[in-house]
Amino acid sequence: METEAAGWVTGAAPAGSAAPQSSPSDHGHTSDAPSAATRGSAVPPDPDASRGRDASEAQPRLALVPGDTVLSAGDTLVVRVSLIDGREISGVPFHLLFNPEVLEFVGTREGSVFRSTAEAPLLLAGVNPNRPGDLAVGLAMISSAEPPSISGDILEIEFRAVGSGESDLVFDRASVRGAHGETVSADFLSSTVTVR
């Protein structure tokens, strides 16, 4: 499923839609610490990192992994959202904060983990015009069986580099939901890109 940049399902919230009211300041930073996000390294998650631990001890990790960290104006940037050690996951809702003077949201599509399985996610993504550096994403798993266990890229987010500068890519109000919609303890890894 692909989304473009107009309409809630296609990339921007419709007028009058309910959206979280906290607004980012300083283009991609919030004045308060993100309520459910933990800043981390841009190093791609290692699927083997949990080896040697009991599977029940491995905590899910959600990481923003940019295809490039240094771009030129006009370049396309694809950011992979990678979920590692996700067991019985029913959904992954989050906001992604970015600098709208440096990056412009283009669209989203399901990640490679869904292109190689029969699982079909429901994906909604949009940027509210009143908060141009705040991308809201909802990803829910549609399955007739048990919620899937996932390790891999669940989502690809496409941006266009529109101005020089630096943009953090930061999870905000992010959560990983378990089999019954409960919030599962998880780590969230952010990243940074530079446009020259």
Beta strands, then each sheet from edge to edge (+ up, - down):
strand 1: 2-3
strand 2: 61-66
strand 3: 70-71
strand 4: 76-86
strand 5: 94-97
strand 6: 103-110
strand 7: 120-127
strand 8: 134-142
strand 9: 150-161
strand 10: 165-172
strand 11: 176-177
strand 12: 183-184
strand 13: 187-189
strand 14: 191-195
sheet 1: 1+ 6- 9+ 4- 2+ 13+
sheet 2: 3+ 14+ 10- 5+ 8- 7+
sheet 3: 11+ 12-
end
